[in-house]
Amino acid sequence: MIYPATNSMLYLFLEIITASLFAGLLLGLHRKVIARIQRRPGPPLIQYMLHTLKFFIKELTIPDTSSMPLYVAIALALAGAWVLAFLVGPVLLGPYIIIIMCYAVHKVSEHGIGLATGSPYAKFGSSRAVLSATSEMPLVVAPALVFVRTNSLILQDIINYQIINGSLVNQLPLAALATFILVITKTPFNPFGIVYGKDIISGFKTEHFGVIRGVLMFGETLAFFVLLWCFLVIFFGGVINTPLTILLAMIGVTFILGFICALTPMVAPYHSVMIQWIFALLAIANVLLI
């Protein structure tokens, strides 16, 4: 939880904006780490945040080939899903299953966003979004294994269990690793980023400009924050369970993600599916052996 829970809509709005801005700084740090490893000065830390904000003041351009109002509605659905996930997770410490459902909405939105434009590049990105969805077995496997251990999928209960019994990373190390792979897939320039391959320009976002692009980037930034927060709270909740420790841990994990993305080339689409399935199956085997 970032701030104490409150019924004030203004306070909730400030929480969402604060989380988005902090996640933008994390992604700026991520790019900085990649640049330094590649012996480049890299952009300033606030570059990703500025890159997102600039789209909200740019002219909105809608392609003639787009399918309205789906073109707008599907982008709002993606951002709205992660606003809900943020409220259920960091704010209320509620059911993790709702965050999983929001992630599913994200994947469906990625597919619909590209199809709604009529652009061939965006359609290729949408097709790869469907393929990438088949690879994300850790999204289902890891929560199931956590439930077996804690007998709950309520985030507050999972944290309480770890305070008493120790962090789940010690009990379910391969499940934690599989979930970490899932977090990697939501960072820029990651080895599993098949929906953003340079061969298809900007993937499913190729034909999105102005405020619509800003909404998409806002949703993806908030998604990074929520997934990183969930990973830390669910598997390291025994020692990382205060706002300060969580934020510091987020910075540390972002450094690690930067190193991974800088040193690992992008894998082929089908290899991306295979690698994530392997880690999910290893996580199941880990529990069976225990």
ChimeraX commands (.cxc) that place a marker at each C-alpha (Angstrom):
marker #1 position 0.00,0.00,0.00 radius 0.5
marker #1 position 1.37,3.40,-0.94 radius 0.5
marker #1 position -0.95,5.57,1.13 radius 0.5
marker #1 position -3.52,4.70,3.81 radius 0.5
marker #1 position -6.81,3.57,2.31 radius 0.5
marker #1 position -9.32,6.36,1.94 radius 0.5
marker #1 position -12.76,6.99,0.50 radius 0.5
marker #1 position -11.71,10.28,-1.03 radius 0.5
marker #1 position -11.85,10.14,-4.83 radius 0.5
marker #1 position -9.29,12.94,-5.02 radius 0.5
marker #1 position -6.91,10.98,-2.81 radius 0.5
marker #1 position -7.32,7.86,-4.96 radius 0.5
marker #1 position -6.68,9.94,-8.07 radius 0.5
marker #1 position -3.46,11.28,-6.53 radius 0.5
marker #1 position -2.37,7.74,-5.67 radius 0.5
marker #1 position -2.87,6.63,-9.28 radius 0.5
marker #1 position -0.97,9.62,-10.68 radius 0.5
marker #1 position 1.85,9.19,-8.16 radius 0.5
marker #1 position 2.21,5.50,-9.02 radius 0.5
marker #1 position 2.24,6.27,-12.74 radius 0.5
marker #1 position 4.89,8.98,-12.36 radius 0.5
marker #1 position 7.06,6.76,-10.16 radius 0.5
marker #1 position 6.74,3.91,-12.66 radius 0.5
marker #1 position 7.73,6.35,-15.41 radius 0.5
marker #1 position 10.90,7.16,-13.45 radius 0.5
marker #1 position 11.57,3.43,-13.03 radius 0.5
marker #1 position 11.27,2.90,-16.77 radius 0.5
marker #1 position 13.56,5.89,-17.30 radius 0.5
marker #1 position 16.06,4.25,-14.96 radius 0.5
marker #1 position 15.63,1.03,-16.94 radius 0.5
marker #1 position 16.60,2.81,-20.17 radius 0.5
marker #1 position 19.51,4.52,-18.42 radius 0.5
marker #1 position 20.92,1.19,-17.23 radius 0.5
marker #1 position 20.65,-0.26,-20.73 radius 0.5
marker #1 position 22.40,2.77,-22.21 radius 0.5
marker #1 position 25.27,2.64,-19.71 radius 0.5
marker #1 position 25.86,-1.05,-20.33 radius 0.5
marker #1 position 25.99,-0.29,-24.07 radius 0.5
marker #1 position 28.42,2.59,-23.37 radius 0.5
marker #1 position 25.95,5.34,-24.24 radius 0.5
marker #1 position 25.02,8.33,-22.06 radius 0.5
marker #1 position 21.36,7.49,-22.46 radius 0.5
marker #1 position 18.32,9.76,-21.98 radius 0.5
marker #1 position 17.59,11.55,-18.68 radius 0.5
marker #1 position 15.66,9.63,-16.02 radius 0.5
marker #1 position 12.48,11.60,-16.67 radius 0.5
marker #1 position 12.56,10.92,-20.43 radius 0.5
marker #1 position 10.00,8.10,-20.40 radius 0.5
marker #1 position 7.68,10.16,-18.24 radius 0.5
marker #1 position 8.03,13.17,-20.55 radius 0.5
marker #1 position 7.54,10.92,-23.56 radius 0.5
marker #1 position 4.22,9.80,-22.10 radius 0.5
marker #1 position 3.05,13.28,-21.11 radius 0.5
marker #1 position 3.84,14.83,-24.48 radius 0.5
marker #1 position 1.23,12.70,-26.22 radius 0.5
marker #1 position -1.52,14.24,-24.09 radius 0.5
marker #1 position -0.83,17.65,-25.67 radius 0.5
marker #1 position -0.29,16.45,-29.23 radius 0.5
marker #1 position -2.98,16.57,-31.90 radius 0.5
marker #1 position -5.26,13.53,-31.99 radius 0.5
marker #1 position -5.13,11.86,-35.40 radius 0.5
marker #1 position -7.42,8.93,-36.20 radius 0.5
marker #1 position -6.71,6.86,-39.35 radius 0.5
marker #1 position -9.44,6.70,-41.99 radius 0.5
marker #1 position -9.11,2.91,-41.97 radius 0.5
marker #1 position -9.83,2.64,-38.24 radius 0.5
marker #1 position -12.97,1.10,-36.79 radius 0.5
marker #1 position -14.68,3.69,-34.62 radius 0.5
marker #1 position -15.59,3.74,-31.75 radius 0.5
marker #1 position -13.60,0.55,-31.08 radius 0.5
marker #1 position -10.38,2.44,-31.87 radius 0.5
marker #1 position -10.92,4.66,-28.81 radius 0.5
marker #1 position -12.82,2.30,-26.52 radius 0.5
marker #1 position -10.24,-0.51,-26.58 radius 0.5
marker #1 position -7.44,1.88,-25.57 radius 0.5
marker #1 position -9.54,3.17,-22.67 radius 0.5
marker #1 position -10.26,-0.43,-21.66 radius 0.5
marker #1 position -6.54,-1.21,-21.39 radius 0.5
marker #1 position -5.83,1.80,-19.18 radius 0.5
marker #1 position -9.01,1.28,-17.14 radius 0.5
marker #1 position -8.11,-2.33,-16.43 radius 0.5
marker #1 position -4.82,-1.31,-14.81 radius 0.5
marker #1 position -6.44,1.48,-12.82 radius 0.5
marker #1 position -8.74,-1.19,-11.37 radius 0.5
marker #1 position -5.78,-3.52,-10.78 radius 0.5
marker #1 position -3.94,-0.75,-8.94 radius 0.5
marker #1 position -6.92,-0.04,-6.70 radius 0.5
marker #1 position -7.43,-3.72,-5.90 radius 0.5
marker #1 position -3.71,-4.38,-5.33 radius 0.5
marker #1 position -1.54,-1.62,-3.76 radius 0.5
marker #1 position -4.48,0.38,-2.39 radius 0.5
marker #1 position -6.86,-2.27,-0.99 radius 0.5
marker #1 position -4.66,-5.41,-0.81 radius 0.5
marker #1 position -7.63,-7.29,-2.22 radius 0.5
marker #1 position -8.10,-10.42,-4.36 radius 0.5
marker #1 position -5.14,-11.20,-6.60 radius 0.5
marker #1 position -7.51,-12.99,-8.99 radius 0.5
marker #1 position -8.95,-9.61,-10.02 radius 0.5
marker #1 position -5.47,-8.41,-11.00 radius 0.5
marker #1 position -5.08,-11.57,-13.11 radius 0.5
marker #1 position -8.39,-10.76,-14.82 radius 0.5
marker #1 position -7.16,-7.22,-15.50 radius 0.5
marker #1 position -4.05,-8.71,-17.09 radius 0.5
marker #1 position -6.30,-10.83,-19.32 radius 0.5
marker #1 position -8.16,-7.68,-20.36 radius 0.5
marker #1 position -4.78,-6.16,-21.23 radius 0.5
marker #1 position -3.94,-9.05,-23.55 radius 0.5
marker #1 position -7.34,-8.91,-25.25 radius 0.5
marker #1 position -6.93,-5.14,-25.63 radius 0.5
marker #1 position -3.51,-5.56,-27.27 radius 0.5
marker #1 position -5.17,-7.74,-29.89 radius 0.5
marker #1 position -8.13,-5.42,-30.42 radius 0.5
marker #1 position -6.04,-2.22,-30.53 radius 0.5
marker #1 position -4.13,-3.41,-33.58 radius 0.5
marker #1 position -7.15,-4.79,-35.40 radius 0.5
marker #1 position -9.13,-1.58,-34.88 radius 0.5
marker #1 position -6.64,0.52,-36.87 radius 0.5
marker #1 position -6.69,-1.31,-40.19 radius 0.5
marker #1 position -2.89,-1.04,-40.44 radius 0.5
marker #1 position -1.02,-4.19,-41.55 radius 0.5
marker #1 position 1.81,-3.49,-39.08 radius 0.5
marker #1 position -0.66,-3.10,-36.23 radius 0.5
marker #1 position -2.39,-6.31,-37.27 radius 0.5
marker #1 position 0.93,-8.17,-37.15 radius 0.5
marker #1 position 1.42,-6.79,-33.65 radius 0.5
marker #1 position -2.06,-8.01,-32.70 radius 0.5
marker #1 position -1.31,-11.48,-34.03 radius 0.5
marker #1 position 1.86,-11.63,-31.96 radius 0.5
marker #1 position -0.10,-10.42,-28.93 radius 0.5
marker #1 position -2.27,-13.52,-29.25 radius 0.5
marker #1 position 0.82,-15.69,-29.58 radius 0.5
marker #1 position 2.43,-14.06,-26.54 radius 0.5
marker #1 position -0.74,-14.68,-24.52 radius 0.5
marker #1 position -0.35,-18.43,-25.06 radius 0.5
marker #1 position 3.13,-18.23,-23.53 radius 0.5
marker #1 position 2.20,-16.58,-20.27 radius 0.5
marker #1 position 1.45,-19.72,-18.28 radius 0.5
marker #1 position 3.18,-18.28,-15.17 radius 0.5
marker #1 position 0.18,-15.96,-14.87 radius 0.5
marker #1 position -1.97,-19.00,-14.04 radius 0.5
marker #1 position 0.54,-21.40,-12.51 radius 0.5
marker #1 position 2.18,-19.10,-9.95 radius 0.5
marker #1 position -1.08,-17.89,-8.29 radius 0.5
marker #1 position -2.31,-21.49,-8.13 radius 0.5
marker #1 position 0.86,-22.55,-6.33 radius 0.5
marker #1 position 0.63,-19.55,-4.00 radius 0.5
marker #1 position -2.94,-20.57,-3.15 radius 0.5
marker #1 position -1.82,-24.12,-2.37 radius 0.5
marker #1 position 0.73,-22.72,0.10 radius 0.5
marker #1 position -1.28,-19.93,1.73 radius 0.5
marker #1 position -4.85,-21.18,1.19 radius 0.5
marker #1 position -5.79,-17.68,-0.01 radius 0.5
marker #1 position -5.43,-15.33,-2.94 radius 0.5
marker #1 position -6.20,-12.21,-0.91 radius 0.5
marker #1 position -3.04,-10.10,-0.96 radius 0.5
marker #1 position -3.36,-9.11,2.70 radius 0.5
marker #1 position -3.62,-12.80,3.69 radius 0.5
marker #1 position -0.57,-13.66,1.57 radius 0.5
marker #1 position 1.47,-10.93,3.28 radius 0.5
marker #1 position 0.33,-12.08,6.74 radius 0.5
marker #1 position 1.26,-15.68,5.90 radius 0.5
marker #1 position 4.78,-14.62,4.93 radius 0.5
marker #1 position 5.26,-12.51,8.06 radius 0.5
marker #1 position 4.60,-15.64,10.13 radius 0.5
marker #1 position 6.08,-18.39,7.91 radius 0.5
marker #1 position 8.74,-16.57,5.92 radius 0.5
marker #1 position 8.81,-15.28,2.34 radius 0.5
marker #1 position 7.33,-17.48,-0.36 radius 0.5
marker #1 position 10.43,-17.07,-2.50 radius 0.5
marker #1 position 12.12,-19.57,-0.16 radius 0.5
marker #1 position 9.22,-22.02,-0.47 radius 0.5
marker #1 position 8.35,-21.54,-4.14 radius 0.5
marker #1 position 11.59,-20.35,-5.79 radius 0.5
marker #1 position 10.72,-21.55,-9.29 radius 0.5
marker #1 position 7.24,-20.03,-9.09 radius 0.5
marker #1 position 8.92,-16.74,-8.16 radius 0.5
marker #1 position 11.30,-17.12,-11.11 radius 0.5
marker #1 position 8.40,-17.84,-13.49 radius 0.5
marker #1 position 6.61,-14.71,-12.26 radius 0.5
marker #1 position 9.80,-12.70,-12.67 radius 0.5
marker #1 position 9.92,-13.80,-16.32 radius 0.5
marker #1 position 6.39,-12.40,-16.63 radius 0.5
marker #1 position 7.58,-9.06,-15.22 radius 0.5
marker #1 position 10.43,-9.03,-17.75 radius 0.5
marker #1 position 7.90,-9.27,-20.59 radius 0.5
marker #1 position 6.39,-5.93,-19.54 radius 0.5
marker #1 position 9.63,-3.94,-19.74 radius 0.5
marker #1 position 10.81,-2.09,-22.88 radius 0.5
marker #1 position 13.43,-3.78,-25.08 radius 0.5
marker #1 position 12.95,-7.12,-23.32 radius 0.5
marker #1 position 13.91,-10.44,-24.97 radius 0.5
marker #1 position 10.25,-11.54,-25.04 radius 0.5
marker #1 position 8.89,-8.28,-26.51 radius 0.5
marker #1 position 7.69,-9.86,-29.74 radius 0.5
marker #1 position 4.70,-7.51,-30.03 radius 0.5
marker #1 position 7.10,-4.54,-30.31 radius 0.5
marker #1 position 9.60,-6.00,-32.77 radius 0.5
marker #1 position 11.40,-3.48,-34.97 radius 0.5
marker #1 position 10.22,-5.43,-38.01 radius 0.5
marker #1 position 6.63,-4.29,-37.32 radius 0.5
marker #1 position 7.42,-0.63,-36.49 radius 0.5
marker #1 position 5.65,-0.02,-33.13 radius 0.5
marker #1 position 3.54,-3.16,-33.15 radius 0.5
marker #1 position -0.14,-2.79,-32.34 radius 0.5
marker #1 position 0.41,0.90,-31.40 radius 0.5
marker #1 position 1.76,1.88,-34.82 radius 0.5
marker #1 position -1.33,3.93,-35.79 radius 0.5
marker #1 position -2.09,5.50,-32.42 radius 0.5
marker #1 position -1.22,9.16,-31.93 radius 0.5
marker #1 position -2.03,12.05,-29.64 radius 0.5
marker #1 position -4.02,11.54,-26.46 radius 0.5
marker #1 position -4.92,7.94,-27.40 radius 0.5
marker #1 position -1.23,7.02,-27.47 radius 0.5
marker #1 position -0.79,8.82,-24.16 radius 0.5
marker #1 position -3.60,6.76,-22.63 radius 0.5
marker #1 position -1.96,3.55,-23.86 radius 0.5
marker #1 position 1.43,4.51,-22.44 radius 0.5
marker #1 position -0.20,5.52,-19.15 radius 0.5
marker #1 position -1.87,2.10,-18.95 radius 0.5
marker #1 position 1.36,0.26,-19.72 radius 0.5
marker #1 position 3.28,2.33,-17.17 radius 0.5
marker #1 position 0.72,1.53,-14.48 radius 0.5
marker #1 position 0.84,-2.14,-15.54 radius 0.5
marker #1 position 4.59,-2.20,-14.92 radius 0.5
marker #1 position 4.09,-0.72,-11.46 radius 0.5
marker #1 position 1.31,-3.16,-10.49 radius 0.5
marker #1 position 3.08,-6.29,-11.76 radius 0.5
marker #1 position 6.38,-5.34,-10.13 radius 0.5
marker #1 position 4.57,-4.53,-6.87 radius 0.5
marker #1 position 2.69,-7.86,-6.95 radius 0.5
marker #1 position 5.89,-9.82,-7.60 radius 0.5
marker #1 position 7.62,-8.27,-4.59 radius 0.5
marker #1 position 4.66,-8.47,-2.21 radius 0.5
marker #1 position 3.65,-12.03,-3.11 radius 0.5
marker #1 position 7.11,-13.62,-2.99 radius 0.5
marker #1 position 9.08,-11.33,-0.65 radius 0.5
marker #1 position 6.27,-10.21,1.65 radius 0.5
marker #1 position 8.05,-11.53,4.72 radius 0.5
marker #1 position 10.68,-8.79,4.55 radius 0.5
marker #1 position 9.31,-6.33,1.97 radius 0.5
marker #1 position 5.95,-5.23,3.37 radius 0.5
marker #1 position 6.19,-1.48,4.02 radius 0.5
marker #1 position 5.82,1.32,1.45 radius 0.5
marker #1 position 9.49,2.36,1.76 radius 0.5
marker #1 position 10.92,-1.16,1.42 radius 0.5
marker #1 position 8.64,-1.88,-1.54 radius 0.5
marker #1 position 9.68,1.29,-3.39 radius 0.5
marker #1 position 13.37,0.63,-2.72 radius 0.5
marker #1 position 12.98,-2.97,-3.87 radius 0.5
marker #1 position 11.28,-1.75,-7.06 radius 0.5
marker #1 position 14.34,0.39,-7.82 radius 0.5
marker #1 position 16.65,-2.55,-7.21 radius 0.5
marker #1 position 14.65,-4.93,-9.40 radius 0.5
marker #1 position 14.52,-2.29,-12.15 radius 0.5
marker #1 position 18.34,-2.27,-12.17 radius 0.5
marker #1 position 18.31,-6.06,-12.62 radius 0.5
marker #1 position 15.73,-5.82,-15.41 radius 0.5
marker #1 position 17.91,-3.26,-17.18 radius 0.5
marker #1 position 20.90,-5.60,-17.11 radius 0.5
marker #1 position 18.82,-8.50,-18.44 radius 0.5
marker #1 position 17.30,-6.46,-21.29 radius 0.5
marker #1 position 20.68,-4.96,-22.23 radius 0.5
marker #1 position 22.53,-8.28,-22.38 radius 0.5
marker #1 position 19.84,-10.56,-23.84 radius 0.5
marker #1 position 18.80,-10.44,-27.51 radius 0.5
marker #1 position 15.17,-10.70,-28.53 radius 0.5
marker #1 position 14.10,-14.31,-29.00 radius 0.5
marker #1 position 11.92,-15.58,-31.84 radius 0.5
marker #1 position 8.14,-15.58,-31.20 radius 0.5
marker #1 position 7.83,-19.34,-30.79 radius 0.5
marker #1 position 10.95,-19.49,-28.64 radius 0.5
marker #1 position 9.32,-16.91,-26.36 radius 0.5
marker #1 position 6.37,-19.25,-25.90 radius 0.5
marker #1 position 8.61,-22.26,-25.28 radius 0.5
marker #1 position 10.82,-20.54,-22.69 radius 0.5
marker #1 position 7.91,-19.28,-20.59 radius 0.5
marker #1 position 6.17,-22.66,-20.71 radius 0.5
marker #1 position 9.37,-24.33,-19.51 radius 0.5
marker #1 position 9.59,-22.05,-16.49 radius 0.5
marker #1 position 5.91,-22.60,-15.67 radius 0.5
marker #1 position 6.36,-26.40,-15.82 radius 0.5
marker #1 position 9.49,-26.17,-13.66 radius 0.5
marker #1 position 7.47,-24.25,-11.08 radius 0.5
marker #1 position 4.89,-27.05,-10.98 radius 0.5
marker #1 position 7.65,-29.63,-10.66 radius 0.5
marker #1 position 9.14,-27.64,-7.78 radius 0.5
marker #1 position 5.90,-27.91,-5.79 radius 0.5
marker #1 position 5.49,-31.61,-6.57 radius 0.5
marker #1 position 9.00,-32.32,-5.34 radius 0.5
marker #1 position 8.43,-30.35,-2.14 radius 0.5
marker link #1:1,2 radius 0.2
marker link #1:2,3 radius 0.2
marker link #1:3,4 radius 0.2
marker link #1:4,5 radius 0.2
marker link #1:5,6 radius 0.2
marker link #1:6,7 radius 0.2
marker link #1:7,8 radius 0.2
marker link #1:8,9 radius 0.2
marker link #1:9,10 radius 0.2
marker link #1:10,11 radius 0.2
marker link #1:11,12 radius 0.2
marker link #1:12,13 radius 0.2
marker link #1:13,14 radius 0.2
marker link #1:14,15 radius 0.2
marker link #1:15,16 radius 0.2
marker link #1:16,17 radius 0.2
marker link #1:17,18 radius 0.2
marker link #1:18,19 radius 0.2
marker link #1:19,20 radius 0.2
marker link #1:20,21 radius 0.2
marker link #1:21,22 radius 0.2
marker link #1:22,23 radius 0.2
marker link #1:23,24 radius 0.2
marker link #1:24,25 radius 0.2
marker link #1:25,26 radius 0.2
marker link #1:26,27 radius 0.2
marker link #1:27,28 radius 0.2
marker link #1:28,29 radius 0.2
marker link #1:29,30 radius 0.2
marker link #1:30,31 radius 0.2
marker link #1:31,32 radius 0.2
marker link #1:32,33 radius 0.2
marker link #1:33,34 radius 0.2
marker link #1:34,35 radius 0.2
marker link #1:35,36 radius 0.2
marker link #1:36,37 radius 0.2
marker link #1:37,38 radius 0.2
marker link #1:38,39 radius 0.2
marker link #1:39,40 radius 0.2
marker link #1:40,41 radius 0.2
marker link #1:41,42 radius 0.2
marker link #1:42,43 radius 0.2
marker link #1:43,44 radius 0.2
marker link #1:44,45 radius 0.2
marker link #1:45,46 radius 0.2
marker link #1:46,47 radius 0.2
marker link #1:47,48 radius 0.2
marker link #1:48,49 radius 0.2
marker link #1:49,50 radius 0.2
marker link #1:50,51 radius 0.2
marker link #1:51,52 radius 0.2
marker link #1:52,53 radius 0.2
marker link #1:53,54 radius 0.2
marker link #1:54,55 radius 0.2
marker link #1:55,56 radius 0.2
marker link #1:56,57 radius 0.2
marker link #1:57,58 radius 0.2
marker link #1:58,59 radius 0.2
marker link #1:59,60 radius 0.2
marker link #1:60,61 radius 0.2
marker link #1:61,62 radius 0.2
marker link #1:62,63 radius 0.2
marker link #1:63,64 radius 0.2
marker link #1:64,65 radius 0.2
marker link #1:65,66 radius 0.2
marker link #1:66,67 radius 0.2
marker link #1:67,68 radius 0.2
marker link #1:68,69 radius 0.2
marker link #1:69,70 radius 0.2
marker link #1:70,71 radius 0.2
marker link #1:71,72 radius 0.2
marker link #1:72,73 radius 0.2
marker link #1:73,74 radius 0.2
marker link #1:74,75 radius 0.2
marker link #1:75,76 radius 0.2
marker link #1:76,77 radius 0.2
marker link #1:77,78 radius 0.2
marker link #1:78,79 radius 0.2
marker link #1:79,80 radius 0.2
marker link #1:80,81 radius 0.2
marker link #1:81,82 radius 0.2
marker link #1:82,83 radius 0.2
marker link #1:83,84 radius 0.2
marker link #1:84,85 radius 0.2
marker link #1:85,86 radius 0.2
marker link #1:86,87 radius 0.2
marker link #1:87,88 radius 0.2
marker link #1:88,89 radius 0.2
marker link #1:89,90 radius 0.2
marker link #1:90,91 radius 0.2
marker link #1:91,92 radius 0.2
marker link #1:92,93 radius 0.2
marker link #1:93,94 radius 0.2
marker link #1:94,95 radius 0.2
marker link #1:95,96 radius 0.2
marker link #1:96,97 radius 0.2
marker link #1:97,98 radius 0.2
marker link #1:98,99 radius 0.2
marker link #1:99,100 radius 0.2
marker link #1:100,101 radius 0.2
marker link #1:101,102 radius 0.2
marker link #1:102,103 radius 0.2
marker link #1:103,104 radius 0.2
marker link #1:104,105 radius 0.2
marker link #1:105,106 radius 0.2
marker link #1:106,107 radius 0.2
marker link #1:107,108 radius 0.2
marker link #1:108,109 radius 0.2
marker link #1:109,110 radius 0.2
marker link #1:110,111 radius 0.2
marker link #1:111,112 radius 0.2
marker link #1:112,113 radius 0.2
marker link #1:113,114 radius 0.2
marker link #1:114,115 radius 0.2
marker link #1:115,116 radius 0.2
marker link #1:116,117 radius 0.2
marker link #1:117,118 radius 0.2
marker link #1:118,119 radius 0.2
marker link #1:119,120 radius 0.2
marker link #1:120,121 radius 0.2
marker link #1:121,122 radius 0.2
marker link #1:122,123 radius 0.2
marker link #1:123,124 radius 0.2
marker link #1:124,125 radius 0.2
marker link #1:125,126 radius 0.2
marker link #1:126,127 radius 0.2
marker link #1:127,128 radius 0.2
marker link #1:128,129 radius 0.2
marker link #1:129,130 radius 0.2
marker link #1:130,131 radius 0.2
marker link #1:131,132 radius 0.2
marker link #1:132,133 radius 0.2
marker link #1:133,134 radius 0.2
marker link #1:134,135 radius 0.2
marker link #1:135,136 radius 0.2
marker link #1:136,137 radius 0.2
marker link #1:137,138 radius 0.2
marker link #1:138,139 radius 0.2
marker link #1:139,140 radius 0.2
marker link #1:140,141 radius 0.2
marker link #1:141,142 radius 0.2
marker link #1:142,143 radius 0.2
marker link #1:143,144 radius 0.2
marker link #1:144,145 radius 0.2
marker link #1:145,146 radius 0.2
marker link #1:146,147 radius 0.2
marker link #1:147,148 radius 0.2
marker link #1:148,149 radius 0.2
marker link #1:149,150 radius 0.2
marker link #1:150,151 radius 0.2
marker link #1:151,152 radius 0.2
marker link #1:152,153 radius 0.2
marker link #1:153,154 radius 0.2
marker link #1:154,155 radius 0.2
marker link #1:155,156 radius 0.2
marker link #1:156,157 radius 0.2
marker link #1:157,158 radius 0.2
marker link #1:158,159 radius 0.2
marker link #1:159,160 radius 0.2
marker link #1:160,161 radius 0.2
marker link #1:161,162 radius 0.2
marker link #1:162,163 radius 0.2
marker link #1:163,164 radius 0.2
marker link #1:164,165 radius 0.2
marker link #1:165,166 radius 0.2
marker link #1:166,167 radius 0.2
marker link #1:167,168 radius 0.2
marker link #1:168,169 radius 0.2
marker link #1:169,170 radius 0.2
marker link #1:170,171 radius 0.2
marker link #1:171,172 radius 0.2
marker link #1:172,173 radius 0.2
marker link #1:173,174 radius 0.2
marker link #1:174,175 radius 0.2
marker link #1:175,176 radius 0.2
marker link #1:176,177 radius 0.2
marker link #1:177,178 radius 0.2
marker link #1:178,179 radius 0.2
marker link #1:179,180 radius 0.2
marker link #1:180,181 radius 0.2
marker link #1:181,182 radius 0.2
marker link #1:182,183 radius 0.2
marker link #1:183,184 radius 0.2
marker link #1:184,185 radius 0.2
marker link #1:185,186 radius 0.2
marker link #1:186,187 radius 0.2
marker link #1:187,188 radius 0.2
marker link #1:188,189 radius 0.2
marker link #1:189,190 radius 0.2
marker link #1:190,191 radius 0.2
marker link #1:191,192 radius 0.2
marker link #1:192,193 radius 0.2
marker link #1:193,194 radius 0.2
marker link #1:194,195 radius 0.2
marker link #1:195,196 radius 0.2
marker link #1:196,197 radius 0.2
marker link #1:197,198 radius 0.2
marker link #1:198,199 radius 0.2
marker link #1:199,200 radius 0.2
marker link #1:200,201 radius 0.2
marker link #1:201,202 radius 0.2
marker link #1:202,203 radius 0.2
marker link #1:203,204 radius 0.2
marker link #1:204,205 radius 0.2
marker link #1:205,206 radius 0.2
marker link #1:206,207 radius 0.2
marker link #1:207,208 radius 0.2
marker link #1:208,209 radius 0.2
marker link #1:209,210 radius 0.2
marker link #1:210,211 radius 0.2
marker link #1:211,212 radius 0.2
marker link #1:212,213 radius 0.2
marker link #1:213,214 radius 0.2
marker link #1:214,215 radius 0.2
marker link #1:215,216 radius 0.2
marker link #1:216,217 radius 0.2
marker link #1:217,218 radius 0.2
marker link #1:218,219 radius 0.2
marker link #1:219,220 radius 0.2
marker link #1:220,221 radius 0.2
marker link #1:221,222 radius 0.2
marker link #1:222,223 radius 0.2
marker link #1:223,224 radius 0.2
marker link #1:224,225 radius 0.2
marker link #1:225,226 radius 0.2
marker link #1:226,227 radius 0.2
marker link #1:227,228 radius 0.2
marker link #1:228,229 radius 0.2
marker link #1:229,230 radius 0.2
marker link #1:230,231 radius 0.2
marker link #1:231,232 radius 0.2
marker link #1:232,233 radius 0.2
marker link #1:233,234 radius 0.2
marker link #1:234,235 radius 0.2
marker link #1:235,236 radius 0.2
marker link #1:236,237 radius 0.2
marker link #1:237,238 radius 0.2
marker link #1:238,239 radius 0.2
marker link #1:239,240 radius 0.2
marker link #1:240,241 radius 0.2
marker link #1:241,242 radius 0.2
marker link #1:242,243 radius 0.2
marker link #1:243,244 radius 0.2
marker link #1:244,245 radius 0.2
marker link #1:245,246 radius 0.2
marker link #1:246,247 radius 0.2
marker link #1:247,248 radius 0.2
marker link #1:248,249 radius 0.2
marker link #1:249,250 radius 0.2
marker link #1:250,251 radius 0.2
marker link #1:251,252 radius 0.2
marker link #1:252,253 radius 0.2
marker link #1:253,254 radius 0.2
marker link #1:254,255 radius 0.2
marker link #1:255,256 radius 0.2
marker link #1:256,257 radius 0.2
marker link #1:257,258 radius 0.2
marker link #1:258,259 radius 0.2
marker link #1:259,260 radius 0.2
marker link #1:260,261 radius 0.2
marker link #1:261,262 radius 0.2
marker link #1:262,263 radius 0.2
marker link #1:263,264 radius 0.2
marker link #1:264,265 radius 0.2
marker link #1:265,266 radius 0.2
marker link #1:266,267 radius 0.2
marker link #1:267,268 radius 0.2
marker link #1:268,269 radius 0.2
marker link #1:269,270 radius 0.2
marker link #1:270,271 radius 0.2
marker link #1:271,272 radius 0.2
marker link #1:272,273 radius 0.2
marker link #1:273,274 radius 0.2
marker link #1:274,275 radius 0.2
marker link #1:275,276 radius 0.2
marker link #1:276,277 radius 0.2
marker link #1:277,278 radius 0.2
marker link #1:278,279 radius 0.2
marker link #1:279,280 radius 0.2
marker link #1:280,281 radius 0.2
marker link #1:281,282 radius 0.2
marker link #1:282,283 radius 0.2
marker link #1:283,284 radius 0.2
marker link #1:284,285 radius 0.2
marker link #1:285,286 radius 0.2
marker link #1:286,287 radius 0.2
marker link #1:287,288 radius 0.2
marker link #1:288,289 radius 0.2
marker link #1:289,290 radius 0.2
view
